[in-house]
């Protein structure tokens, strides 16, 4: 009898330790002046958990303001872009839409789904190594990380969301699922579970391909990302610093200009290809409420003002 009790206690302690490390290990570094620094560490590699197949209750009300966002009394500004969706991340209520169900390329904004699938795979404190294959066919945006260097999954995901490096999306996909192709299958399966019924992905980076989504579908993905404590923490950083194995540091600056401009903007994800034009998913909070704005198919000189005007309209700032 004592043997069975001892075995049960050991198993329970092991499960609690594993869960704690998976959830908190990659968040052990503290923020200073909206910037994060990662240093090399060694961790035991463990198998990918089965939880990667299922979406659990991410839409936790403890992560978002307590009050739902009321539809503004004023008329929404006229759009100057291909598509717009303004959504309340707490309720999923669409406050404004323009061509929000029109299928189109969404560029690097789909890295939000890449990050969600990486979180599903877990073990964000697990070490992974950059390979030569990760660097192939992912121009023009590639990181300055070198082939053969190792970092944690969490650090790679953080840098990917911050600087939108395509090779890091490839590396994260390969390491999380065993191959990029298997990871893309996970992205499409997760999109279906998030009710993104007008979406199909063919790569984790957002580079041009036979893939598409909509402003509304990406708004749904953004709601899940906003309610994910890891991603929510990462998208708010203006800079991430990774330390190479030789001690040198590599800086990754956030591509979202609104984040540095306004204190009430909380970041999210930028995107650009010739096919998609300028894209931006942005989120902000004011007066105890939050909103997510998806802008797709915009001209370069308009993208920041376009997102800002809908954030201000919805939040009344």
C-alpha positions, 0 to 999 in steps of 0.5 A: 500500500505504501508503495502505491501511495509513494508512486502516486505522490511522485507522479503528481509532483512530476506533473505539477513540475512539468506544467509549471515549467511549461507555463512559466519557464520562458517568462522567468526574465523580467521586463525593463523599459519595455525590453526583454533579454534572453540568455542561453540556457540548457533544458532537457528536451521532452516530447510534444504534448497531446494538448497541441491537438485541442484548444483549451479555455484561453478566452479567460475573463481575467486577462481582459478588462471587465467591461465589454466595449459598447458600440460607439455612438459616432459613425465609424470613419470611412475606410481607406484600405481593402478590409477592416474588422474592429472587434471586442476581444472579450465578447467577440462583438464586431463593432465595424466591418468593411469587406471583413469576409473577403478572402485575401492574403494577410502576410505576416499577420498570420504569424499570430496563428503560428504563435498560437500553435507553438503555444499549443505544442508547449515546452517553450523553455525547450532548446531548439537549434537554427538550421540551414533549411530554416534560412532557405526561401524566406526572404526578404525578412530574415534574422541575424541568428546563425545556423547552429545557434540554439535558443529556447522556443519561447525566445524564438517565438518572442523575436518572431512576433517582435521583428517578424523574421520569416526564418524564425517562423520556419524554425519554430514550425519545424521544431514544434511539429517535426516539419513545416508541413505538419505544422501548417496542418496544425495551423489549419486545424486550429483555424477551424477550431477558432471558427476561421472558416474562410482561412487556409494556410500553406506556410507559417510565415505569411509569405505569398502562396496559395493561402488566404484569410479574411479580416474577420477571421484574423480578428478571431485569431487575434482574440485568442492571441490577446487572451493568451498570457504568453502572446499577450506579454510578448506583443507588448515589448518594443525590443527583444534581445537574444544572447548568442552562445558566444555572448554577443547580443542580437537586438530585435526591434518591434515593427509596430510603430504605434506601440512606441507612439501611444501608451494605450496601444498594446501591440499585436502584428504587422505584415507586408507582401506585394500581394497583401499590401500593408496589413496590421492587427493592433490592440489597445486599451483605455477606460477599462476596455479593449479593442482589436483592429484588423486592417488589411490591404492598405497603402504604406503611407496610410497603414498607421493612421488607418489603424489608429483612427479605428482604435481611437474611434472604438476606445474614445481616446 
